[in-house]
Amino acid sequence: MLPHHYLSSLTLAERLYRQQPEVAGQIYSAEVLQFLRDGVILFPQVIEPELLDRVDADLDDLPRLARTSLLHGMIGIDGKADHYDARVLRNLSKLGVTDLRQAGPGLKLNDLHRYFDSARELAFSEPIIRFLDELFGSAPALIQSLTFWKSSEQSLHQDFSYVHHHSRLGHLAAAWIPLEDISDQAGPLVYFKGSHLLAEHQFYDWNQGGILASRNTDPQTAEGYGHYLNALIDQQGWTPSLYLPRRGDLLIWHGALIHGGTAMADPALTRRSYVCHYTAAANHKAMARHRVGEGYDFSEPPSLPETMRPRSLPTRLVTAAGRRLKHLLQRGRTHA
């Protein structure tokens, strides 16, 4: 994908804000306008404490489940190179980690919303869905969720380069939900307001002008990405903001906002957090199989009733043998 493809895939709200800000100002809420200006918005104390308590209870039980449940042992993990190589939670033991809480910074637990109702409900909390519905102009769809016990310590990046499993790349936003009060010594999130408003010439060239990263990217290009973003930050004069939230707060950021996880000053501290990426429902990869032109078809293909469906040869043989046996038994009773 080239830069102009990305820019043409932006939400209507953002295209209006970039081209006709006075029109956007008459249509959208103050929260969406602030988000379009800064690339990020904070909502203090909007997540229900009772829901967070349920998430906490499930997370507290997860280390035990990872050891005793085959299903939960298969929860995907990512983060640093050794985490990615381990692939699933049960394989942490191969890295000498017997309890995921001791895995150190960088570990991501993938898609806990598939395993716990509490995580699913948190991903679809009303403040998140209400805001994204206005931003996207349609119902949002969850792409993935990531759960962290400690800081990601992830270098500066923009999500769209890595999260591109949806059809319109510019329809991308993320929610960052703290599961506890976050200390400035725990490796908090850092972001740069305004860094999402890229011009066409400001995108990093991953390969022949393309703006998407891949696992097969050569190390030199991957290393150059961080240097490029830091140089761009200096050139534009963007200043860093540290996110030091309290439990119950919510932050939503733009898919092009430059952000990262800072280094932990105190390795003993946790930074438990839940991060979800969203797109508009119509752009989700699960919708692709229903797409017909510019519309959608949710009907199922026609099928014969069960009694009329052609049967395989083994099925026909078993049925015939059953009829023959029944006939022989009946004859036996008659002659008896």
C-alpha positions in Angstrom: 0.0 0.0 0.0 1.2 3.5 -0.9 0.7 6.7 1.0 -2.0 8.0 -1.2 -3.9 4.8 -0.8 -3.8 5.2 3.0 -4.9 8.9 2.8 -7.8 8.0 0.6 -9.0 5.4 3.1 -9.3 7.8 6.0 -12.6 8.2 7.7 -15.0 10.8 6.4 -14.6 12.7 9.6 -10.9 13.0 9.2 -11.0 13.9 5.5 -13.5 16.7 6.3 -11.3 17.9 9.2 -8.2 18.0 7.0 -9.9 19.7 4.0 -12.9 21.6 5.4 -12.4 22.0 9.2 -15.2 24.5 9.5 -17.7 21.9 8.1 -16.4 19.2 10.4 -16.8 21.6 13.3 -20.5 21.8 12.6 -21.0 18.1 12.3 -19.0 16.3 14.9 -18.8 16.3 18.7 -16.2 18.2 20.6 -14.6 14.8 21.6 -14.2 13.7 18.0 -12.9 17.1 16.9 -10.3 16.9 19.7 -9.3 13.4 18.6 -9.0 14.5 15.0 -6.8 17.4 16.1 -4.5 15.6 18.5 -4.8 12.0 17.4 -5.7 11.0 21.0 -8.4 11.6 23.6 -8.6 10.8 27.3 -11.9 9.9 29.1 -11.4 9.9 32.9 -13.2 7.3 35.1 -15.6 6.0 32.5 -15.0 2.2 32.8 -17.2 0.5 35.4 -15.2 -0.7 38.5 -17.3 -3.9 38.7 -16.3 -4.9 35.2 -12.6 -4.2 36.0 -13.0 -6.4 39.1 -14.2 -9.3 37.0 -11.3 -8.8 34.6 -8.9 -8.8 37.5 -10.4 -12.1 38.9 -9.9 -13.8 35.5 -6.4 -12.5 35.1 -5.5 -13.6 38.6 -6.7 -17.1 37.7 -4.9 -17.2 34.3 -1.5 -18.4 35.6 -3.1 -21.5 37.1 -5.2 -22.0 33.9 -2.2 -21.7 31.7 -0.7 -24.7 33.6 -3.8 -26.9 34.0 -6.0 -26.1 31.0 -5.0 -27.2 27.5 -7.3 -24.5 26.0 -5.9 -21.6 28.0 -2.4 -22.9 27.5 -2.9 -22.3 23.8 -3.5 -18.5 24.3 -1.3 -16.8 21.8 1.6 -14.6 23.0 3.8 -12.0 21.3 6.2 -9.2 22.2 9.9 -9.7 22.2 11.6 -12.2 19.9 11.6 -15.1 22.4 7.9 -14.5 23.2 7.1 -14.6 19.5 9.1 -17.8 19.0 7.3 -19.5 21.9 3.9 -18.7 20.2 1.6 -19.8 23.0 1.3 -19.4 26.7 2.1 -23.0 27.7 5.5 -22.7 25.9 6.7 -20.0 28.3 8.1 -22.9 30.4 10.6 -23.5 27.6 12.0 -20.1 28.3 12.4 -20.9 32.0 9.2 -19.0 32.9 6.8 -21.0 35.1 4.5 -18.1 35.9 3.5 -15.5 33.2 3.6 -12.8 35.8 7.3 -13.2 36.0 7.9 -13.0 32.3 9.3 -9.5 32.4 8.5 -6.6 30.1 7.2 -7.0 26.5 4.9 -10.0 26.9 1.6 -9.6 25.1 -1.3 -12.0 25.6 -3.4 -12.1 22.4 -7.1 -12.0 22.2 -8.2 -12.8 25.8 -11.7 -11.6 24.8 -12.0 -15.0 23.1 -11.5 -16.8 26.4 -13.1 -14.6 29.0 -16.5 -12.9 28.9 -15.1 -10.1 31.1 -12.4 -9.2 28.6 -15.0 -9.3 25.8 -17.3 -6.9 27.7 -14.4 -4.6 28.4 -13.5 -4.4 24.8 -17.1 -3.4 24.0 -17.6 -1.0 26.8 -20.2 1.7 26.0 -17.8 4.7 26.1 -15.5 3.1 23.5 -18.3 1.9 21.2 -20.2 5.2 21.3 -17.1 7.3 20.5 -15.9 5.0 17.7 -19.4 4.8 16.2 -19.3 8.5 15.6 -15.7 8.5 14.4 -16.1 5.7 11.9 -19.6 6.6 10.9 -20.7 3.0 11.5 -20.5 0.4 14.2 -17.0 -0.5 15.2 -15.5 -4.0 15.0 -12.8 -5.5 17.2 -9.7 -6.5 15.3 -7.6 -7.8 18.3 -7.0 -7.4 22.0 -3.6 -7.3 23.8 -3.1 -7.8 27.5 0.0 -6.6 29.3 1.3 -7.5 32.8 4.2 -5.1 32.5 5.4 -2.4 30.1 5.7 -3.4 26.5 8.9 -1.3 26.2 8.0 -1.2 22.6 9.9 1.3 20.4 8.1 4.2 18.8 5.7 3.1 16.0 2.4 3.7 14.3 -0.2 1.0 14.4 -1.2 1.0 10.7 2.2 -0.3 9.7 1.6 -3.5 11.7 -2.2 -3.8 12.1 -3.6 -4.1 8.6 -6.1 -6.9 8.6 -8.9 -4.7 7.4 -9.9 -3.3 4.0 -9.7 0.4 4.7 -6.4 1.1 6.5 -7.3 4.6 7.6 -10.2 3.3 9.6 -8.1 2.2 12.6 -8.2 3.3 16.3 -7.1 1.7 19.5 -8.3 1.9 23.1 -5.8 1.7 26.0 -7.5 0.7 29.3 -5.4 0.6 32.5 -6.2 -2.2 34.9 -4.5 -0.5 37.7 -3.1 3.0 38.5 0.1 3.4 36.4 3.3 4.6 37.9 5.8 6.7 36.0 8.4 4.2 37.1 6.6 1.3 35.4 7.4 2.1 31.8 4.2 4.0 30.9 2.9 4.7 27.4 4.3 7.7 25.6 2.7 9.4 22.6 3.1 12.5 20.4 0.0 14.6 19.8 -0.6 15.6 16.2 1.8 13.0 14.8 -1.1 11.2 13.1 -1.6 14.1 10.6 1.0 12.9 8.1 1.4 14.4 4.7 2.0 12.0 1.7 5.7 12.5 1.8 6.1 11.8 5.5 5.4 8.1 5.5 8.2 5.6 6.1 9.2 3.6 3.1 9.2 -0.1 4.1 9.7 -1.4 0.6 9.5 0.4 -2.8 7.3 3.1 -1.3 5.1 0.8 0.6 4.0 1.8 4.1 3.3 -1.7 5.6 5.8 -3.7 7.7 6.0 -7.5 7.6 7.7 -10.3 9.5 10.0 -10.7 6.5 11.2 -7.1 6.5 15.0 -7.0 6.5 16.6 -6.0 9.8 18.2 -2.9 8.4 14.9 -1.5 7.1 13.2 -2.4 10.4 15.9 -0.6 12.4 15.7 2.4 10.2 12.0 2.9 11.0 12.7 4.0 14.6 15.4 6.4 13.5 13.1 7.8 10.9 10.3 8.5 13.4 12.6 10.1 15.8 14.0 12.4 13.1 10.4 13.2 12.0 9.5 14.1 15.6 12.4 16.4 15.9 11.6 18.0 12.5 8.0 18.6 13.4 8.6 19.7 17.0 6.2 17.2 18.4 6.5 16.8 22.2 6.1 13.6 24.2 3.2 13.0 26.5 3.3 10.3 29.2 0.1 8.5 30.0 -0.2 8.0 33.8 -3.8 6.9 34.2 -5.8 5.7 37.1 -7.8 2.5 37.0 -11.1 3.3 35.3 -9.7 5.8 32.8 -9.7 5.3 29.0 -7.5 6.5 26.2 -8.3 6.2 22.5 -5.7 6.9 19.9 -5.5 7.2 16.1 -4.0 4.4 14.1 -1.3 6.7 12.8 -0.3 8.3 16.2 3.3 7.8 17.0 3.6 6.0 20.4 5.5 3.4 22.3 6.2 1.9 25.7 9.0 3.5 27.8 11.6 1.5 29.7 10.8 0.3 33.2 12.7 2.3 35.8 11.5 -0.2 38.5 11.4 -3.8 37.1 9.3 -4.9 40.1 6.4 -2.7 39.1 3.5 -4.0 37.0 1.7 -2.0 34.2 -1.4 -4.2 33.8 -3.3 -2.9 30.8 -5.7 -3.9 28.1 -5.3 -2.6 24.5 -7.9 -3.1 21.7 -7.7 -2.3 18.0 -10.8 -1.5 16.1 -12.0 -0.7 12.6 -15.4 -0.1 11.1 -17.5 -3.3 10.9 -17.8 -3.1 7.1 -14.0 -3.1 6.8 -13.3 -6.1 9.1 -11.7 -9.1 7.4 -14.6 -11.3 8.6 -17.0 -9.3 6.4 -15.0 -10.0 3.2 -16.6 -13.3 2.5 -20.0 -11.6 2.5 -19.0 -8.7 0.2 -20.7 -8.5 -3.2 -19.7 -5.3 -5.0 -20.5 -2.5 -2.7 -23.1 -4.5 -0.7 -23.3 -7.6 1.5 -25.0 -10.9 1.2 -25.5 -12.9 4.4 -27.7 -15.6 2.9 -26.4 -19.2 3.1 -26.0 -21.3 -0.1 -28.9 -23.7 -0.8 -28.7 -27.2 0.5 -30.8 -30.4 0.3 -32.7 -31.7 3.3 -30.6 -34.2 5.3 -32.7 -37.2 4.0 -32.0 -36.2 0.4 -28.3 -35.6 0.5 -26.1 -38.0 -1.4 -24.4 -40.4 0.9 -20.8 -41.6 0.7 -20.0 -45.2 -0.2 -19.0 -46.2 3.3 -22.4 -44.8 4.6 -24.3 -46.7 1.9 -22.5 -50.0 2.7 -23.2 -49.7 6.4 -26.8 -49.0 5.7 -27.1 -51.9 3.3 -25.4 -54.2 5.8 -27.9 -53.1 8.5 -30.9 -53.8 6.3 -29.4 -57.3 5.4 -28.9 -58.1 9.1 -32.4 -57.0 10.0 -33.8 -59.2 7.2 -31.8 -62.2 8.4 -33.0 -61.7 12.0 -36.6 -61.5 10.9 -36.2 -64.7 8.9 -34.7 -66.4 11.9 -37.6 -65.5 14.1 -40.1 -66.7 11.4 -38.5 -70.2 11.1 -38.2 -70.5 14.8 
